Amino acid sequence: MRPTLEEQEPCNRCPVAYSFNMALSVEMVAEEALNLPTSGRALLVEKLLASLSGEANPAVERAHLEDVRERRAAVRSGKSRLVDGTEALRQARAAVRK
């Protein structure tokens, strides 16, 4: 009979054991994260993505923020309108077919 995860001896020479234990840890964290409310999951995603991207380029961040502000102003003024994802995909597919 195979030992349970708790009974296994750690193997310092074996990266497979490390990967296996890490995968279990990731699964455990994911399971807990999925029990968070939507806002908590969104915040967690933002933090995880920020940790992957490294240092942000301030010039890029400023340009992105300016773009967001311009788009928001266009929507608020009525110059642009928001379209939900399903409708946006429908319009894009229709444009490609032409």
Biopython code that builds the backbone (N, CA, C, O; Angstrom):
import numpy as np
from Bio.PDB.StructureBuilder import StructureBuilder

atoms = [
    (1, "MET", "N", (0.842, -1.182, 0.000)),
    (1, "MET", "CA", (0.000, 0.000, 0.000)),
    (1, "MET", "C", (0.886, 1.243, 0.000)),
    (1, "MET", "O", (1.874, 1.305, 0.732)),
    (2, "ARG", "N", (0.529, 2.243, -0.829)),
    (2, "ARG", "CA", (1.323, 3.466, -0.941)),
    (2, "ARG", "C", (1.067, 4.369, 0.256)),
    (2, "ARG", "O", (-0.062, 4.445, 0.740)),
    (3, "PRO", "N", (2.100, 5.055, 0.741)),
    (3, "PRO", "CA", (1.898, 5.986, 1.862)),
    (3, "PRO", "C", (1.098, 7.201, 1.399)),
    (3, "PRO", "O", (1.132, 7.578, 0.228)),
    (4, "THR", "N", (0.387, 7.798, 2.334)),
    (4, "THR", "CA", (-0.341, 9.018, 2.015)),
    (4, "THR", "C", (0.654, 10.152, 1.872)),
    (4, "THR", "O", (1.830, 9.998, 2.201)),
    (5, "LEU", "N", (0.190, 11.287, 1.385)),
    (5, "LEU", "CA", (1.068, 12.434, 1.192)),
    (5, "LEU", "C", (1.739, 12.834, 2.503)),
    (5, "LEU", "O", (2.919, 13.184, 2.519)),
    (6, "GLU", "N", (0.982, 12.783, 3.605)),
    (6, "GLU", "CA", (1.527, 13.176, 4.897)),
    (6, "GLU", "C", (2.598, 12.200, 5.376)),
    (6, "GLU", "O", (3.506, 12.589, 6.111)),
    (7, "GLU", "N", (2.499, 10.934, 4.965)),
    (7, "GLU", "CA", (3.444, 9.909, 5.407)),
    (7, "GLU", "C", (4.708, 9.862, 4.561)),
    (7, "GLU", "O", (5.693, 9.245, 4.967)),
    (8, "GLN", "N", (4.702, 10.496, 3.401)),
    (8, "GLN", "CA", (5.851, 10.429, 2.509)),
    (8, "GLN", "C", (7.028, 11.204, 3.074)),
    (8, "GLN", "O", (6.865, 12.284, 3.643)),
    (9, "GLU", "N", (8.191, 10.647, 2.913)),
    (9, "GLU", "CA", (9.421, 11.321, 3.303)),
    (9, "GLU", "C", (9.797, 12.298, 2.198)),
    (9, "GLU", "O", (9.712, 11.949, 1.020)),
    (10, "PRO", "N", (10.211, 13.511, 2.546)),
    (10, "PRO", "CA", (10.641, 14.443, 1.500)),
    (10, "PRO", "C", (11.914, 13.944, 0.831)),
    (10, "PRO", "O", (12.784, 13.370, 1.486)),
    (11, "CYS", "N", (12.016, 14.160, -0.445)),
    (11, "CYS", "CA", (13.186, 13.733, -1.215)),
    (11, "CYS", "C", (13.904, 14.974, -1.703)),
    (11, "CYS", "O", (13.399, 15.682, -2.574)),
    (12, "ASN", "N", (15.067, 15.242, -1.155)),
    (12, "ASN", "CA", (15.810, 16.438, -1.536)),
    (12, "ASN", "C", (16.413, 16.347, -2.923)),
    (12, "ASN", "O", (16.751, 17.370, -3.518)),
    (13, "ARG", "N", (16.555, 15.138, -3.447)),
    (13, "ARG", "CA", (17.154, 14.959, -4.767)),
    (13, "ARG", "C", (16.107, 14.850, -5.860)),
    (13, "ARG", "O", (16.458, 14.745, -7.036)),
    (14, "CYS", "N", (14.851, 14.872, -5.509)),
    (14, "CYS", "CA", (13.805, 14.543, -6.471)),
    (14, "CYS", "C", (12.896, 15.740, -6.735)),
    (14, "CYS", "O", (12.020, 16.035, -5.922)),
    (15, "PRO", "N", (13.087, 16.431, -7.852)),
    (15, "PRO", "CA", (12.216, 17.576, -8.155)),
    (15, "PRO", "C", (10.777, 17.164, -8.415)),
    (15, "PRO", "O", (9.871, 17.992, -8.320)),
    (16, "VAL", "N", (10.551, 15.882, -8.745)),
    (16, "VAL", "CA", (9.188, 15.420, -8.997)),
    (16, "VAL", "C", (8.364, 15.510, -7.726)),
    (16, "VAL", "O", (7.206, 15.923, -7.773)),
    (17, "ALA", "N", (8.936, 15.134, -6.592)),
    (17, "ALA", "CA", (8.215, 15.220, -5.325)),
    (17, "ALA", "C", (7.881, 16.669, -5.017)),
    (17, "ALA", "O", (6.784, 16.984, -4.557)),
    (18, "TYR", "N", (8.842, 17.547, -5.278)),
    (18, "TYR", "CA", (8.603, 18.970, -5.056)),
    (18, "TYR", "C", (7.461, 19.449, -5.942)),
    (18, "TYR", "O", (6.555, 20.140, -5.478)),
    (19, "SER", "N", (7.508, 19.083, -7.211)),
    (19, "SER", "CA", (6.461, 19.492, -8.143)),
    (19, "SER", "C", (5.109, 18.950, -7.714)),
    (19, "SER", "O", (4.096, 19.644, -7.797)),
    (20, "PHE", "N", (5.099, 17.706, -7.254)),
    (20, "PHE", "CA", (3.852, 17.089, -6.812)),
    (20, "PHE", "C", (3.293, 17.837, -5.613)),
    (20, "PHE", "O", (2.106, 18.158, -5.572)),
    (21, "ASN", "N", (4.161, 18.119, -4.623)),
    (21, "ASN", "CA", (3.714, 18.839, -3.427)),
    (21, "ASN", "C", (3.289, 20.259, -3.775)),
    (21, "ASN", "O", (2.309, 20.770, -3.233)),
    (22, "MET", "N", (4.025, 20.892, -4.678)),
    (22, "MET", "CA", (3.668, 22.248, -5.091)),
    (22, "MET", "C", (2.313, 22.239, -5.800)),
    (22, "MET", "O", (1.486, 23.123, -5.579)),
    (23, "ALA", "N", (2.090, 21.236, -6.654)),
    (23, "ALA", "CA", (0.814, 21.138, -7.361)),
    (23, "ALA", "C", (-0.332, 20.969, -6.371)),
    (23, "ALA", "O", (-1.400, 21.556, -6.543)),
    (24, "LEU", "N", (-0.107, 20.168, -5.339)),
    (24, "LEU", "CA", (-1.150, 20.009, -4.322)),
    (24, "LEU", "C", (-1.392, 21.322, -3.593)),
    (24, "LEU", "O", (-2.538, 21.679, -3.318)),
    (25, "SER", "N", (-0.320, 22.040, -3.279)),
    (25, "SER", "CA", (-0.476, 23.331, -2.610)),
    (25, "SER", "C", (-1.253, 24.298, -3.492)),
    (25, "SER", "O", (-2.131, 25.011, -3.006)),
    (26, "VAL", "N", (-0.938, 24.328, -4.779)),
    (26, "VAL", "CA", (-1.647, 25.208, -5.709)),
    (26, "VAL", "C", (-3.118, 24.823, -5.754)),
    (26, "VAL", "O", (-3.990, 25.692, -5.750)),
    (27, "GLU", "N", (-3.397, 23.531, -5.796)),
    (27, "GLU", "CA", (-4.798, 23.077, -5.816)),
    (27, "GLU", "C", (-5.517, 23.497, -4.545)),
    (27, "GLU", "O", (-6.673, 23.918, -4.596)),
    (28, "MET", "N", (-4.848, 23.387, -3.412)),
    (28, "MET", "CA", (-5.460, 23.764, -2.140)),
    (28, "MET", "C", (-5.740, 25.263, -2.103)),
    (28, "MET", "O", (-6.808, 25.684, -1.659)),
    (29, "VAL", "N", (-4.791, 26.066, -2.564)),
    (29, "VAL", "CA", (-4.987, 27.513, -2.598)),
    (29, "VAL", "C", (-6.120, 27.857, -3.564)),
    (29, "VAL", "O", (-6.971, 28.694, -3.263)),
    (30, "ALA", "N", (-6.121, 27.210, -4.718)),
    (30, "ALA", "CA", (-7.177, 27.473, -5.707)),
    (30, "ALA", "C", (-8.553, 27.133, -5.145)),
    (30, "ALA", "O", (-9.514, 27.877, -5.343)),
    (31, "GLU", "N", (-8.641, 26.023, -4.453)),
    (31, "GLU", "CA", (-9.920, 25.622, -3.870)),
    (31, "GLU", "C", (-10.403, 26.669, -2.871)),
    (31, "GLU", "O", (-11.579, 27.034, -2.861)),
    (32, "GLU", "N", (-9.489, 27.145, -2.035)),
    (32, "GLU", "CA", (-9.851, 28.193, -1.076)),
    (32, "GLU", "C", (-10.244, 29.484, -1.802)),
    (32, "GLU", "O", (-11.229, 30.131, -1.445)),
    (33, "ALA", "N", (-9.463, 29.849, -2.826)),
    (33, "ALA", "CA", (-9.731, 31.087, -3.554)),
    (33, "ALA", "C", (-11.095, 31.037, -4.228)),
    (33, "ALA", "O", (-11.792, 32.050, -4.282)),
    (34, "LEU", "N", (-11.480, 29.890, -4.737)),
    (34, "LEU", "CA", (-12.772, 29.775, -5.414)),
    (34, "LEU", "C", (-13.948, 29.943, -4.456)),
    (34, "LEU", "O", (-15.078, 30.167, -4.891)),
    (35, "ASN", "N", (-13.688, 29.837, -3.173)),
    (35, "ASN", "CA", (-14.740, 30.054, -2.177)),
    (35, "ASN", "C", (-14.875, 31.524, -1.788)),
    (35, "ASN", "O", (-15.791, 31.888, -1.051)),
    (36, "LEU", "N", (-13.969, 32.370, -2.279)),
    (36, "LEU", "CA", (-14.057, 33.803, -2.002)),
    (36, "LEU", "C", (-15.219, 34.414, -2.776)),
    (36, "LEU", "O", (-15.632, 33.877, -3.804)),
    (37, "PRO", "N", (-15.747, 35.535, -2.287)),
    (37, "PRO", "CA", (-16.762, 36.242, -3.083)),
    (37, "PRO", "C", (-16.110, 36.789, -4.357)),
    (37, "PRO", "O", (-14.885, 36.875, -4.449)),
    (38, "THR", "N", (-16.924, 37.148, -5.314)),
    (38, "THR", "CA", (-16.434, 37.626, -6.606)),
    (38, "THR", "C", (-15.420, 38.746, -6.458)),
    (38, "THR", "O", (-14.382, 38.733, -7.119)),
    (39, "SER", "N", (-15.705, 39.706, -5.606)),
    (39, "SER", "CA", (-14.785, 40.839, -5.444)),
    (39, "SER", "C", (-13.438, 40.377, -4.887)),
    (39, "SER", "O", (-12.395, 40.903, -5.275)),
    (40, "GLY", "N", (-13.452, 39.412, -3.994)),
    (40, "GLY", "CA", (-12.209, 38.883, -3.439)),
    (40, "GLY", "C", (-11.402, 38.135, -4.480)),
    (40, "GLY", "O", (-10.177, 38.250, -4.525)),
    (41, "ARG", "N", (-12.087, 37.365, -5.320)),
    (41, "ARG", "CA", (-11.392, 36.643, -6.392)),
    (41, "ARG", "C", (-10.785, 37.614, -7.387)),
    (41, "ARG", "O", (-9.667, 37.404, -7.860)),
    (42, "ALA", "N", (-11.517, 38.684, -7.711)),
    (42, "ALA", "CA", (-10.996, 39.694, -8.651)),
    (42, "ALA", "C", (-9.748, 40.362, -8.081)),
    (42, "ALA", "O", (-8.772, 40.567, -8.802)),
    (43, "LEU", "N", (-9.772, 40.698, -6.806)),
    (43, "LEU", "CA", (-8.611, 41.318, -6.175)),
    (43, "LEU", "C", (-7.428, 40.353, -6.174)),
    (43, "LEU", "O", (-6.295, 40.758, -6.434)),
    (44, "LEU", "N", (-7.686, 39.094, -5.885)),
    (44, "LEU", "CA", (-6.623, 38.090, -5.892)),
    (44, "LEU", "C", (-6.009, 37.947, -7.282)),
    (44, "LEU", "O", (-4.789, 37.846, -7.414)),
    (45, "VAL", "N", (-6.842, 37.937, -8.312)),
    (45, "VAL", "CA", (-6.341, 37.852, -9.689)),
    (45, "VAL", "C", (-5.444, 39.041, -9.997)),
    (45, "VAL", "O", (-4.368, 38.874, -10.571)),
    (46, "GLU", "N", (-5.878, 40.237, -9.620)),
    (46, "GLU", "CA", (-5.062, 41.423, -9.862)),
    (46, "GLU", "C", (-3.705, 41.308, -9.187)),
    (46, "GLU", "O", (-2.678, 41.636, -9.780)),
    (47, "LYS", "N", (-3.704, 40.836, -7.930)),
    (47, "LYS", "CA", (-2.444, 40.701, -7.199)),
    (47, "LYS", "C", (-1.542, 39.646, -7.829)),
    (47, "LYS", "O", (-0.330, 39.843, -7.930)),
    (48, "LEU", "N", (-2.126, 38.531, -8.253)),
    (48, "LEU", "CA", (-1.325, 37.473, -8.873)),
    (48, "LEU", "C", (-0.742, 37.945, -10.202)),
    (48, "LEU", "O", (0.431, 37.703, -10.486)),
    (49, "LEU", "N", (-1.552, 38.614, -11.012)),
    (49, "LEU", "CA", (-1.051, 39.116, -12.286)),
    (49, "LEU", "C", (0.041, 40.156, -12.081)),
    (49, "LEU", "O", (1.033, 40.171, -12.810)),
    (50, "ALA", "N", (-0.138, 41.022, -11.097)),
    (50, "ALA", "CA", (0.883, 42.027, -10.812)),
    (50, "ALA", "C", (2.189, 41.358, -10.397)),
    (50, "ALA", "O", (3.272, 41.848, -10.716)),
    (51, "SER", "N", (2.086, 40.243, -9.689)),
    (51, "SER", "CA", (3.304, 39.558, -9.249)),
    (51, "SER", "C", (4.038, 38.912, -10.420)),
    (51, "SER", "O", (5.250, 38.708, -10.348)),
    (52, "LEU", "N", (3.329, 38.588, -11.488)),
    (52, "LEU", "CA", (3.950, 37.980, -12.660)),
    (52, "LEU", "C", (4.591, 39.008, -13.580)),
    (52, "LEU", "O", (5.584, 38.720, -14.248)),
    (53, "SER", "N", (4.033, 40.179, -13.611)),
    (53, "SER", "CA", (4.497, 41.172, -14.573)),
    (53, "SER", "C", (5.749, 41.908, -14.128)),
    (53, "SER", "O", (6.379, 42.595, -14.932)),
    (54, "GLY", "N", (6.115, 41.778, -12.875)),
    (54, "GLY", "CA", (7.311, 42.467, -12.405)),
    (54, "GLY", "C", (7.069, 43.952, -12.252)),
    (54, "GLY", "O", (5.943, 44.390, -12.017)),
    (55, "GLU", "N", (8.125, 44.716, -12.387)),
    (55, "GLU", "CA", (8.020, 46.163, -12.235)),
    (55, "GLU", "C", (7.274, 46.773, -13.417)),
    (55, "GLU", "O", (7.552, 46.465, -14.576)),
    (56, "ALA", "N", (6.334, 47.630, -13.101)),
    (56, "ALA", "CA", (5.584, 48.309, -14.149)),
    (56, "ALA", "C", (6.395, 49.483, -14.679)),
    (56, "ALA", "O", (7.108, 50.155, -13.934)),
    (57, "ASN", "N", (6.273, 49.707, -15.951)),
    (57, "ASN", "CA", (6.929, 50.844, -16.581)),
    (57, "ASN", "C", (6.039, 52.059, -16.336)),
    (57, "ASN", "O", (4.901, 52.085, -16.805)),
    (58, "PRO", "N", (6.529, 53.065, -15.614)),
    (58, "PRO", "CA", (5.682, 54.227, -15.292)),
    (58, "PRO", "C", (5.109, 54.921, -16.524)),
    (58, "PRO", "O", (3.972, 55.392, -16.487)),
    (59, "ALA", "N", (5.863, 54.993, -17.602)),
    (59, "ALA", "CA", (5.369, 55.652, -18.817)),
    (59, "ALA", "C", (4.200, 54.858, -19.409)),
    (59, "ALA", "O", (3.212, 55.439, -19.857)),
    (60, "VAL", "N", (4.319, 53.553, -19.406)),
    (60, "VAL", "CA", (3.238, 52.706, -19.922)),
    (60, "VAL", "C", (2.018, 52.821, -19.021)),
    (60, "VAL", "O", (0.890, 52.912, -19.506)),
    (61, "GLU", "N", (2.238, 52.818, -17.720)),
    (61, "GLU", "CA", (1.123, 52.958, -16.779)),
    (61, "GLU", "C", (0.391, 54.285, -16.978)),
    (61, "GLU", "O", (-0.839, 54.320, -16.958)),
    (62, "ARG", "N", (1.142, 55.383, -17.170)),
    (62, "ARG", "CA", (0.516, 56.690, -17.396)),
    (62, "ARG", "C", (-0.275, 56.703, -18.702)),
    (62, "ARG", "O", (-1.380, 57.241, -18.758)),
    (63, "ALA", "N", (0.295, 56.108, -19.750)),
    (63, "ALA", "CA", (-0.394, 56.064, -21.045)),
    (63, "ALA", "C", (-1.674, 55.243, -20.943)),
    (63, "ALA", "O", (-2.707, 55.615, -21.500)),
    (64, "HIS", "N", (-1.599, 54.133, -20.233)),
    (64, "HIS", "CA", (-2.780, 53.285, -20.062)),
    (64, "HIS", "C", (-3.854, 54.022, -19.283)),
    (64, "HIS", "O", (-5.026, 53.995, -19.658)),
    (65, "LEU", "N", (-3.461, 54.677, -18.203)),
    (65, "LEU", "CA", (-4.416, 55.435, -17.398)),
    (65, "LEU", "C", (-5.058, 56.549, -18.212)),
    (65, "LEU", "O", (-6.261, 56.784, -18.096)),
    (66, "GLU", "N", (-4.276, 57.233, -19.029)),
    (66, "GLU", "CA", (-4.816, 58.301, -19.878)),
    (66, "GLU", "C", (-5.829, 57.724, -20.872)),
    (66, "GLU", "O", (-6.879, 58.322, -21.109)),
    (67, "ASP", "N", (-5.517, 56.573, -21.445)),
    (67, "ASP", "CA", (-6.434, 55.917, -22.375)),
    (67, "ASP", "C", (-7.743, 55.556, -21.684)),
    (67, "ASP", "O", (-8.824, 55.756, -22.238)),
    (68, "VAL", "N", (-7.639, 55.029, -20.485)),
    (68, "VAL", "CA", (-8.839, 54.677, -19.722)),
    (68, "VAL", "C", (-9.673, 55.925, -19.447)),
    (68, "VAL", "O", (-10.897, 55.899, -19.580)),
    (69, "ARG", "N", (-9.020, 57.001, -19.068)),
    (69, "ARG", "CA", (-9.747, 58.254, -18.790)),
    (69, "ARG", "C", (-10.443, 58.780, -20.039)),
    (69, "ARG", "O", (-11.582, 59.241, -19.967)),
    (70, "GLU", "N", (-9.761, 58.714, -21.189)),
    (70, "GLU", "CA", (-10.370, 59.172, -22.443)),
    (70, "GLU", "C", (-11.570, 58.317, -22.817)),
    (70, "GLU", "O", (-12.598, 58.837, -23.250)),
    (71, "ARG", "N", (-11.444, 57.025, -22.653)),
    (71, "ARG", "CA", (-12.575, 56.139, -22.980)),
    (71, "ARG", "C", (-13.753, 56.386, -22.056)),
    (71, "ARG", "O", (-14.902, 56.410, -22.498)),
    (72, "ARG", "N", (-13.468, 56.572, -20.763)),
    (72, "ARG", "CA", (-14.536, 56.845, -19.807)),
    (72, "ARG", "C", (-15.238, 58.154, -20.157)),
    (72, "ARG", "O", (-16.466, 58.230, -20.118)),
    (73, "ALA", "N", (-14.473, 59.172, -20.494)),
    (73, "ALA", "CA", (-15.059, 60.468, -20.869)),
    (73, "ALA", "C", (-15.927, 60.327, -22.117)),
    (73, "ALA", "O", (-16.998, 60.927, -22.202)),
    (74, "ALA", "N", (-15.467, 59.536, -23.081)),
    (74, "ALA", "CA", (-16.241, 59.344, -24.312)),
    (74, "ALA", "C", (-17.569, 58.654, -24.022)),
    (74, "ALA", "O", (-18.591, 59.000, -24.614)),
    (75, "VAL", "N", (-17.561, 57.688, -23.120)),
    (75, "VAL", "CA", (-18.809, 56.999, -22.767)),
    (75, "VAL", "C", (-19.726, 57.953, -22.012)),
    (75, "VAL", "O", (-20.924, 58.014, -22.287)),
    (76, "ARG", "N", (-19.170, 58.692, -21.069)),
    (76, "ARG", "CA", (-19.991, 59.616, -20.269)),
    (76, "ARG", "C", (-20.600, 60.729, -21.118)),
    (76, "ARG", "O", (-21.707, 61.189, -20.841)),
    (77, "SER", "N", (-19.883, 61.158, -22.143)),
    (77, "SER", "CA", (-20.393, 62.244, -22.990)),
    (77, "SER", "C", (-21.364, 61.738, -24.052)),
    (77, "SER", "O", (-22.037, 62.536, -24.705)),
    (78, "GLY", "N", (-21.444, 60.432, -24.229)),
    (78, "GLY", "CA", (-22.315, 59.873, -25.249)),
    (78, "GLY", "C", (-21.631, 59.684, -26.586)),
    (78, "GLY", "O", (-22.248, 59.194, -27.532)),
    (79, "LYS", "N", (-20.377, 60.060, -26.680)),
    (79, "LYS", "CA", (-19.613, 59.912, -27.924)),
    (79, "LYS", "C", (-19.380, 58.434, -28.251)),
    (79, "LYS", "O", (-19.317, 58.050, -29.419)),
    (80, "SER", "N", (-19.256, 57.624, -27.224)),
    (80, "SER", "CA", (-19.095, 56.166, -27.373)),
    (80, "SER", "C", (-20.128, 55.479, -26.499)),
    (80, "SER", "O", (-20.703, 56.084, -25.594)),
    (81, "ARG", "N", (-20.352, 54.203, -26.788)),
    (81, "ARG", "CA", (-21.261, 53.445, -25.925)),
    (81, "ARG", "C", (-20.613, 52.111, -25.599)),
    (81, "ARG", "O", (-19.822, 51.575, -26.375)),
    (82, "LEU", "N", (-20.965, 51.590, -24.439)),
    (82, "LEU", "CA", (-20.440, 50.297, -24.015)),
    (82, "LEU", "C", (-21.224, 49.182, -24.696)),
    (82, "LEU", "O", (-22.434, 49.293, -24.896)),
    (83, "VAL", "N", (-20.536, 48.126, -25.043)),
    (83, "VAL", "CA", (-21.157, 46.964, -25.665)),
    (83, "VAL", "C", (-20.729, 45.752, -24.857)),
    (83, "VAL", "O", (-19.543, 45.588, -24.571)),
    (84, "ASP", "N", (-21.692, 44.887, -24.479)),
    (84, "ASP", "CA", (-21.300, 43.714, -23.698)),
    (84, "ASP", "C", (-20.515, 42.732, -24.571)),
    (84, "ASP", "O", (-20.527, 42.830, -25.798)),
    (85, "GLY", "N", (-19.848, 41.803, -23.934)),
    (85, "GLY", "CA", (-18.950, 40.883, -24.632)),
    (85, "GLY", "C", (-19.616, 40.078, -25.727)),
    (85, "GLY", "O", (-19.053, 39.909, -26.808)),
    (86, "THR", "N", (-20.814, 39.577, -25.455)),
    (86, "THR", "CA", (-21.525, 38.764, -26.448)),
    (86, "THR", "C", (-21.822, 39.574, -27.700)),
    (86, "THR", "O", (-21.630, 39.098, -28.818)),
    (87, "GLU", "N", (-22.291, 40.800, -27.506)),
    (87, "GLU", "CA", (-22.606, 41.666, -28.642)),
    (87, "GLU", "C", (-21.336, 42.055, -29.386)),
    (87, "GLU", "O", (-21.335, 42.105, -30.616)),
    (88, "ALA", "N", (-20.254, 42.332, -28.659)),
    (88, "ALA", "CA", (-18.990, 42.693, -29.300)),
    (88, "ALA", "C", (-18.494, 41.553, -30.189)),
    (88, "ALA", "O", (-18.035, 41.790, -31.306)),
    (89, "LEU", "N", (-18.585, 40.318, -29.693)),
    (89, "LEU", "CA", (-18.169, 39.166, -30.500)),
    (89, "LEU", "C", (-19.053, 39.004, -31.735)),
    (89, "LEU", "O", (-18.563, 38.695, -32.822)),
    (90, "ARG", "N", (-20.352, 39.213, -31.560)),
    (90, "ARG", "CA", (-21.281, 39.117, -32.694)),
    (90, "ARG", "C", (-20.909, 40.129, -33.772)),
    (90, "ARG", "O", (-20.866, 39.803, -34.959)),
    (91, "GLN", "N", (-20.642, 41.360, -33.344)),
    (91, "GLN", "CA", (-20.278, 42.421, -34.298)),
    (91, "GLN", "C", (-18.942, 42.120, -34.979)),
    (91, "GLN", "O", (-18.792, 42.335, -36.182)),
    (92, "ALA", "N", (-17.975, 41.623, -34.208)),
    (92, "ALA", "CA", (-16.667, 41.306, -34.786)),
    (92, "ALA", "C", (-16.779, 40.185, -35.801)),
    (92, "ALA", "O", (-16.174, 40.249, -36.870)),
    (93, "ARG", "N", (-17.551, 39.157, -35.473)),
    (93, "ARG", "CA", (-17.725, 38.036, -36.408)),
    (93, "ARG", "C", (-18.422, 38.487, -37.687)),
    (93, "ARG", "O", (-18.067, 38.058, -38.785)),
    (94, "ALA", "N", (-19.420, 39.359, -37.532)),
    (94, "ALA", "CA", (-20.137, 39.867, -38.688)),
    (94, "ALA", "C", (-19.203, 40.698, -39.578)),
    (94, "ALA", "O", (-19.285, 40.628, -40.804)),
    (95, "ALA", "N", (-18.327, 41.475, -38.962)),
    (95, "ALA", "CA", (-17.394, 42.301, -39.738)),
    (95, "ALA", "C", (-16.395, 41.438, -40.488)),
    (95, "ALA", "O", (-16.009, 41.776, -41.607)),
    (96, "VAL", "N", (-15.976, 40.346, -39.903)),
    (96, "VAL", "CA", (-15.009, 39.449, -40.548)),
    (96, "VAL", "C", (-15.648, 38.748, -41.745)),
    (96, "VAL", "O", (-14.980, 38.517, -42.753)),
    (97, "ARG", "N", (-16.930, 38.408, -41.644)),
    (97, "ARG", "CA", (-17.629, 37.715, -42.734)),
    (97, "ARG", "C", (-17.814, 38.585, -43.962)),
    (97, "ARG", "O", (-17.974, 38.059, -45.063)),
    (98, "LYS", "N", (-17.798, 39.903, -43.803)),
    (98, "LYS", "CA", (-18.059, 40.810, -44.938)),
    (98, "LYS", "C", (-16.958, 40.782, -45.935)),
    (98, "LYS", "O", (-17.021, 41.484, -46.945)),
]
sb = StructureBuilder()
sb.init_structure("model")
sb.init_model(0)
sb.init_chain("A")
sb.init_seg("    ")
for serial, (resi, resn, name, xyz) in enumerate(atoms, 1):
    if name == "N":
        sb.init_residue(resn, " ", resi, " ")
    sb.init_atom(name, np.array(xyz, "f"), 0.0, 1.0, " ", f" {name:<3s}", serial, name[0])
structure = sb.get_structure()
